[in-house]
Amino acid sequence: MKRVNAFVVAAVGCTAFLAGVAFAADNGSAAPSDAQITQRVMGKLSVDDPQMVRYIQVSTKDGVVTLSGLALNGLDEAKALKDASSVEGVVKVENRLSLDQ
C-alpha cells in the first residue's frame, strides 16, 4: 500500500511539474504566477523525493515561497530549500520547516 501511495504522489507531482513547464512554454516570457511557482516547487520536490511532498507544504505570495511542515532530516531540508530556490520566479524562500527529532 505504501508503495502505491508513493507512486501516486510521484505521478501527481510529475504531472504538476510538467503542466507548469508546458504552461510556461505557452506563455512565452511572462513571469509565472504564485500558483504556478507553487506547482513547480511541489513538482521539483516530488521528483527529488516523493515522500517529501507528504510532509512539506508550499505556499507562494508575490514570488516569496514559504516551506512549512516537517523535514525528516537536515539533508531533506537542504534539498527542499535548494529545489524551491531553483524555480523561475522565486524571489526568496522562507524556511519554516521543522526537523523530525
PyMOL commands that set and color helices and strands:
alter all, ss='L'
color gray80, all
select helices_A, chain A and resi 2-26+34-48+52-55+74-85
alter helices_A, ss='H'
color red, helices_A
select strands_A, chain A and resi 56-61+64-71+92-99
alter strands_A, ss='S'
color yellow, strands_A
deselect
rebuild
show_as cartoon
